[in-house]
Amino acid sequence: MKKAIIAAAVFGFLGASSQAQAIGCLSGGVAGGVAGHYAGHHTVLGALGGCVVGHQLHKKQKRKKQQLEQQQALPPQPAVKKPTAQ
């Protein structure tokens, strides 16, 4: 019964989050749940930790992708020659 309540709370939390937040959370939660299960039957704890870590990694990856796209969108700057002293 306790596991059913915890599972319902976790899925309710995941359902309430937006799609962008759920991407990293779901993949991290699955990996964390499996790792937690094999590390001493702490599946729910592992899933919650994996959700947090997965969300953070997804945000970081998304931020890097946006920066790369912005850099590629900028036109190349012409090289400026410095005058040499004679």
DSSP file (Angstrom, degrees, kcal/mol; ACC not computed):
  #  RESIDUE AA STRUCTURE BP1 BP2  ACC     N-H-->O    O-->H-N    N-H-->O    O-->H-N    TCO  KAPPA ALPHA  PHI   PSI    X-CA   Y-CA   Z-CA
    1    1 A M     >        0   0    0      0, 0.0     4,-1.9     0, 0.0     5,-0.2   0.000 360.0 360.0 360.0 -41.5    0.0    0.0    0.0
    2    2 A K  H  >  +     0   0    0      1,-0.2     4,-2.3     2,-0.2     5,-0.2   0.908 360.0  50.7 -63.1 -41.2    2.8    2.4    0.9
    3    3 A K  H  > S+     0   0    0      1,-0.2     4,-2.7     2,-0.2    -1,-0.2   0.876 108.1  53.1 -64.4 -36.9    4.5    1.7   -2.5
    4    4 A A  H  > S+     0   0    0      2,-0.2     4,-2.2     1,-0.2    -1,-0.2   0.890 109.8  47.8 -66.1 -39.1    1.3    2.5   -4.3
    5    5 A I  H  X S+     0   0    0     -4,-1.9     4,-2.2     2,-0.2    -2,-0.2   0.917 113.6  46.9 -67.5 -43.3    0.9    5.8   -2.5
    6    6 A I  H  X S+     0   0    0     -4,-2.3     4,-2.5     2,-0.2    -2,-0.2   0.918 112.5  49.8 -65.0 -43.0    4.5    6.8   -3.2
    7    7 A A  H  X S+     0   0    0     -4,-2.7     4,-2.6     1,-0.2     5,-0.2   0.903 110.5  50.1 -62.8 -40.6    4.2    5.7   -6.9
    8    8 A A  H  X S+     0   0    0     -4,-2.2     4,-2.1     2,-0.2    -1,-0.2   0.889 111.2  49.2 -64.8 -38.8    1.0    7.8   -7.3
    9    9 A A  H  X S+     0   0    0     -4,-2.2     4,-2.2     2,-0.2    -2,-0.2   0.912 112.2  48.0 -66.2 -42.2    2.7   10.8   -5.7
   10   10 A V  H  X S+     0   0    0     -4,-2.5     4,-2.4     2,-0.2    -2,-0.2   0.939 114.2  45.2 -64.6 -47.5    5.7   10.5   -8.0
   11   11 A F  H  X S+     0   0    0     -4,-2.6     4,-2.2     1,-0.2    -1,-0.2   0.845 111.7  53.3 -67.3 -32.3    3.6   10.1  -11.2
   12   12 A G  H  X S+     0   0    0     -4,-2.1     4,-1.5    -5,-0.2    -1,-0.2   0.899 109.6  48.6 -65.5 -39.9    1.4   13.0  -10.0
   13   13 A F  H  X S+     0   0    0     -4,-2.2     4,-1.0     2,-0.2    -2,-0.2   0.916 112.7  47.7 -64.5 -43.8    4.4   15.1   -9.7
   14   14 A L  H  < S+     0   0    0     -4,-2.4     3,-0.3     1,-0.2    -2,-0.2   0.870 110.7  51.9 -65.9 -36.7    5.7   14.1  -13.1
   15   15 A G  H  < S+     0   0    0     -4,-2.2    -1,-0.2     1,-0.2    -2,-0.2   0.800 106.5  54.2 -70.1 -28.5    2.3   14.7  -14.7
   16   16 A A  H  < S+     0   0    0     -4,-1.5    -1,-0.2    -5,-0.1    -2,-0.2   0.722  92.9  87.5 -78.7 -21.1    2.1   18.2  -13.2
   17   17 A S  S  < S-     0   0    0     -4,-1.0    -3,-0.0    -3,-0.3     5,-0.0  -0.400  86.7-103.8 -78.2 157.1    5.5   19.3  -14.7
   18   18 A S     >  -     0   0    0      1,-0.1     4,-1.9    -2,-0.1     5,-0.1  -0.241  32.5-104.6 -74.3 169.0    5.7   20.8  -18.1
   19   19 A Q  H  > S+     0   0    0      1,-0.2     4,-1.3     2,-0.2    -1,-0.1   0.882 119.4  54.5 -63.5 -39.8    6.9   18.7  -21.1
   20   20 A A  H  > S+     0   0    0      1,-0.2     4,-0.6     2,-0.2    -1,-0.2   0.882 111.9  44.2 -63.9 -37.4   10.3   20.5  -21.2
   21   21 A Q  H  > S+     0   0    0      1,-0.2     4,-1.3     2,-0.1    -1,-0.2   0.826 108.7  58.5 -74.3 -31.2   10.9   19.7  -17.5
   22   22 A A  H  X S+     0   0    0     -4,-1.9     4,-3.0     1,-0.2     5,-0.3   0.763  90.6  71.1 -72.9 -25.1    9.7   16.1  -17.9
   23   23 A I  H  X S+     0   0    0     -4,-1.3     4,-1.6     1,-0.2     5,-0.2   0.964 108.6  31.2 -58.8 -56.3   12.3   15.2  -20.6
   24   24 A G  H  X S+     0   0    0     -4,-0.6     4,-2.2     1,-0.2    31,-0.2   0.844 119.6  55.8 -70.3 -33.1   15.3   15.1  -18.3
   25   25 A C  H  X S+     0   0    0     -4,-1.3     4,-2.6    29,-0.2    -2,-0.2   0.912 107.5  47.0 -68.0 -43.2   13.3   14.0  -15.3
   26   26 A L  H  X S+     0   0    0     -4,-3.0     4,-2.2     2,-0.2     5,-0.2   0.936 115.5  43.5 -66.9 -46.2   11.9   10.9  -17.0
   27   27 A S  H  X S+     0   0    0     -4,-1.6     4,-1.9    -5,-0.3    -2,-0.2   0.920 119.1  43.9 -67.5 -41.3   15.1    9.6  -18.4
   28   28 A G  H  X S+     0   0    0     -4,-2.2     4,-2.9    -5,-0.2    23,-0.3   0.871 112.1  54.1 -68.5 -36.7   17.0   10.4  -15.2
   29   29 A G  H  X S+     0   0    0     -4,-2.6     4,-2.4    21,-0.4    -2,-0.2   0.888 108.2  48.5 -65.3 -39.7   14.2    9.0  -13.1
   30   30 A V  H  X S+     0   0    0     -4,-2.2     4,-2.2     2,-0.2     5,-0.2   0.946 115.0  44.7 -65.0 -47.8   14.3    5.7  -14.9
   31   31 A A  H  X S+     0   0    0     -4,-1.9     4,-2.4     1,-0.2    -2,-0.2   0.913 115.8  47.3 -63.5 -42.3   18.1    5.4  -14.6
   32   32 A G  H  X S+     0   0    0     -4,-2.9     4,-2.9     2,-0.2    15,-0.4   0.870 110.2  52.9 -67.0 -36.7   18.0    6.4  -11.0
   33   33 A G  H  X S+     0   0    0     -4,-2.4     4,-2.0    13,-0.4    -2,-0.2   0.909 111.2  45.6 -65.0 -42.3   15.2    4.0  -10.2
   34   34 A V  H  X S+     0   0    0     -4,-2.2     4,-2.0     2,-0.2    -2,-0.2   0.933 115.4  46.9 -65.8 -45.6   17.0    1.1  -11.7
   35   35 A A  H  X S+     0   0    0     -4,-2.4     4,-1.2     1,-0.2    -2,-0.2   0.917 113.0  49.4 -63.2 -42.5   20.3    2.0   -9.9
   36   36 A G  H  < S+     0   0    0     -4,-2.9     6,-2.6     7,-0.2     7,-0.3   0.859 108.0  54.5 -64.9 -35.3   18.4    2.5   -6.6
   37   37 A H  H >X S+     0   0    0     -4,-2.0     4,-1.9     4,-0.3     3,-0.8   0.924 112.4  42.1 -63.5 -44.8   16.7   -0.8   -7.0
   38   38 A Y  H 3< S+     0   0    0     -4,-2.0    -1,-0.2     1,-0.2    -2,-0.2   0.659 106.7  64.9 -77.9 -14.8   20.0   -2.7   -7.4
   39   39 A A  T 3< S-     0   0    0     -4,-1.2    -1,-0.2    -5,-0.2    -2,-0.1  -0.019 137.7 -50.3 -98.4  30.6   21.7   -0.6   -4.7
   40   40 A G  T <4 S-     0   0    0     -3,-0.8    -2,-0.2     1,-0.0    -3,-0.2   0.770  90.8 -67.8 112.1  33.7   19.5   -1.9   -1.9
   41   41 A H  S  < S+     0   0    0     -4,-1.9    -4,-0.3     1,-0.1     3,-0.2   0.886  87.6 134.9  58.1  44.7   15.9   -1.6   -2.9
   42   42 A H     >  +     0   0    0     -6,-2.6     4,-2.6     1,-0.2    -5,-0.2  -0.411  17.3 144.6-113.3  52.8   15.8    2.2   -2.8
   43   43 A T  H  >  +     0   0    0     -7,-0.3     4,-2.5     1,-0.2    -7,-0.2   0.917  69.3  44.2 -61.1 -49.3   13.9    2.5   -6.1
   44   44 A V  H  > S+     0   0    0      2,-0.2     4,-2.4     1,-0.2    -1,-0.2   0.909 114.5  49.5 -66.8 -42.2   11.8    5.5   -5.3
   45   45 A L  H  > S+     0   0    0      1,-0.2     4,-2.3     2,-0.2    -1,-0.2   0.914 113.1  47.5 -62.7 -42.6   14.7    7.4   -3.7
   46   46 A G  H  X S+     0   0    0     -4,-2.6     4,-2.7     1,-0.2   -13,-0.4   0.883 110.7  52.1 -64.9 -38.8   16.9    6.7   -6.8
   47   47 A A  H  X S+     0   0    0     -4,-2.5     4,-2.0   -15,-0.4    -2,-0.2   0.902 110.3  47.6 -65.9 -41.1   14.1    7.7   -9.1
   48   48 A L  H  X S+     0   0    0     -4,-2.4     4,-1.9     2,-0.2    -2,-0.2   0.927 114.6  46.1 -65.8 -44.3   13.7   11.1   -7.4
   49   49 A G  H  X S+     0   0    0     -4,-2.3     4,-2.4     1,-0.2     5,-0.2   0.911 112.8  50.4 -63.7 -41.9   17.4   11.7   -7.3
   50   50 A G  H  X S+     0   0    0     -4,-2.7     4,-2.9     1,-0.2   -21,-0.4   0.853 107.3  54.9 -64.1 -35.0   17.7   10.7  -11.0
   51   51 A C  H  X S+     0   0    0     -4,-2.0     4,-2.2   -23,-0.3    -1,-0.2   0.928 109.9  45.6 -63.4 -45.6   14.8   13.0  -11.9
   52   52 A V  H  X S+     0   0    0     -4,-1.9     4,-2.1     2,-0.2    -2,-0.2   0.942 117.1  43.7 -64.1 -47.9   16.6   16.0  -10.3
   53   53 A V  H  X S+     0   0    0     -4,-2.4     4,-2.6     1,-0.2     5,-0.2   0.915 113.6  51.1 -65.8 -43.0   19.9   15.2  -11.9
   54   54 A G  H  X S+     0   0    0     -4,-2.9     4,-2.2    -5,-0.2   -29,-0.2   0.882 109.4  50.9 -61.7 -38.5   18.4   14.4  -15.3
   55   55 A H  H  X S+     0   0    0     -4,-2.2     4,-2.2   -31,-0.2    -1,-0.2   0.921 111.3  47.7 -64.9 -44.1   16.5   17.7  -15.2
   56   56 A Q  H  X S+     0   0    0     -4,-2.1     4,-2.3     1,-0.2    -2,-0.2   0.915 112.4  48.7 -64.2 -43.3   19.7   19.7  -14.4
   57   57 A L  H  X S+     0   0    0     -4,-2.6     4,-2.5     1,-0.2    -1,-0.2   0.886 110.5  51.4 -64.3 -38.2   21.7   17.9  -17.2
   58   58 A H  H  X S+     0   0    0     -4,-2.2     4,-2.5    -5,-0.2    -1,-0.2   0.907 109.6  49.8 -65.6 -41.1   18.9   18.5  -19.7
   59   59 A K  H  X S+     0   0    0     -4,-2.2     4,-2.3     2,-0.2    -2,-0.2   0.915 112.0  48.2 -62.2 -42.9   18.9   22.2  -18.8
   60   60 A K  H  X S+     0   0    0     -4,-2.3     4,-2.2     2,-0.2    -2,-0.2   0.913 112.7  47.9 -64.6 -42.8   22.7   22.4  -19.2
   61   61 A Q  H  X S+     0   0    0     -4,-2.5     4,-2.1     1,-0.2    -1,-0.2   0.899 112.2  49.5 -64.7 -41.1   22.6   20.6  -22.5
   62   62 A K  H  X S+     0   0    0     -4,-2.5     4,-2.1     2,-0.2    -2,-0.2   0.897 110.0  51.2 -65.0 -41.1   19.8   22.8  -23.8
   63   63 A R  H  X S+     0   0    0     -4,-2.3     4,-2.2     2,-0.2    -2,-0.2   0.905 110.1  49.2 -63.5 -42.8   21.6   26.0  -22.8
   64   64 A K  H  X S+     0   0    0     -4,-2.2     4,-2.3     1,-0.2    -1,-0.2   0.895 110.0  51.7 -63.6 -39.9   24.8   24.9  -24.6
   65   65 A K  H  X S+     0   0    0     -4,-2.1     4,-2.2     1,-0.2    -1,-0.2   0.902 109.7  49.1 -63.9 -41.1   22.8   24.1  -27.7
   66   66 A Q  H  X S+     0   0    0     -4,-2.1     4,-2.1     2,-0.2    -1,-0.2   0.896 110.9  50.0 -65.6 -40.5   21.2   27.6  -27.7
   67   67 A Q  H  X S+     0   0    0     -4,-2.2     4,-2.2     2,-0.2    -2,-0.2   0.905 110.5  50.1 -64.6 -40.8   24.6   29.2  -27.2
   68   68 A L  H  X S+     0   0    0     -4,-2.3     4,-2.1     1,-0.2    -2,-0.2   0.906 110.4  49.7 -63.8 -41.9   26.1   27.3  -30.1
   69   69 A E  H  X S+     0   0    0     -4,-2.2     4,-1.4     1,-0.2    -1,-0.2   0.874 110.4  50.7 -64.8 -37.3   23.1   28.3  -32.3
   70   70 A Q  H  X S+     0   0    0     -4,-2.1     4,-1.1     2,-0.2    -2,-0.2   0.898 109.8  50.0 -67.6 -40.0   23.6   31.9  -31.4
   71   71 A Q  H  < S+     0   0    0     -4,-2.2     3,-0.3     1,-0.2    -2,-0.2   0.884 111.6  48.2 -66.0 -37.9   27.3   31.8  -32.2
   72   72 A Q  H  < S+     0   0    0     -4,-2.1    -1,-0.2     1,-0.2    -2,-0.2   0.772 107.4  56.7 -73.5 -25.1   26.6   30.2  -35.6
   73   73 A A  H  < S+     0   0    0     -4,-1.4    -1,-0.2    -5,-0.2    -2,-0.2   0.739  87.9  91.6 -78.7 -23.6   23.9   32.8  -36.4
   74   74 A L  S  < S-     0   0    0     -4,-1.1     3,-0.1    -3,-0.3    -4,-0.0  -0.501  84.3-116.2 -73.4 138.8   26.3   35.8  -35.9
   75   75 A P        -     0   0    0      0, 0.0     2,-0.1     0, 0.0    -1,-0.1  -0.454  40.4 -95.2 -70.3 148.8   28.1   36.9  -39.1
   76   76 A P        -     0   0    0      0, 0.0    -4,-0.0     0, 0.0     0, 0.0  -0.398  38.3-123.5 -66.6 139.8   31.8   36.5  -39.0
   77   77 A Q        -     0   0    0     -2,-0.1     2,-0.1     1,-0.1     3,-0.0  -0.646  25.8-114.0 -83.7 136.4   33.7   39.6  -37.9
   78   78 A P        -     0   0    0      0, 0.0     2,-0.3     0, 0.0    -1,-0.1  -0.420  34.6-105.6 -69.1 146.8   36.4   41.0  -40.2
   79   79 A A        -     0   0    0     -2,-0.1     2,-0.6     1,-0.0     0, 0.0  -0.553  31.2-144.7 -72.8 133.1   39.9   40.8  -39.0
   80   80 A V        -     0   0    0     -2,-0.3     2,-0.4    -3,-0.0    -1,-0.0  -0.888   8.6-142.8-102.7 123.4   41.2   44.2  -37.9
   81   81 A K        -     0   0    0     -2,-0.6     3,-0.0     3,-0.0    -2,-0.0  -0.709  12.8-134.9 -86.2 133.5   44.9   44.8  -38.6
   82   82 A K        -     0   0    0     -2,-0.4     2,-0.1     1,-0.1    -1,-0.0  -0.705  26.7-111.0 -85.4 136.5   46.7   46.8  -36.0
   83   83 A P        -     0   0    0      0, 0.0     2,-0.4     0, 0.0    -1,-0.1  -0.428  30.9-130.5 -66.1 138.8   48.9   49.6  -37.4
   84   84 A T        -     0   0    0     -2,-0.1     2,-0.4     1,-0.0    -3,-0.0  -0.728  17.7-119.4 -92.4 140.3   52.6   48.8  -36.9
   85   85 A A              0   0    0     -2,-0.4    -1,-0.0     1,-0.1     0, 0.0  -0.623 360.0 360.0 -79.1 130.6   54.8   51.5  -35.4
   86   86 A Q              0   0    0     -2,-0.4    -1,-0.1     0, 0.0    -2,-0.0   0.379 360.0 360.0-118.1 360.0   57.7   52.6  -37.7
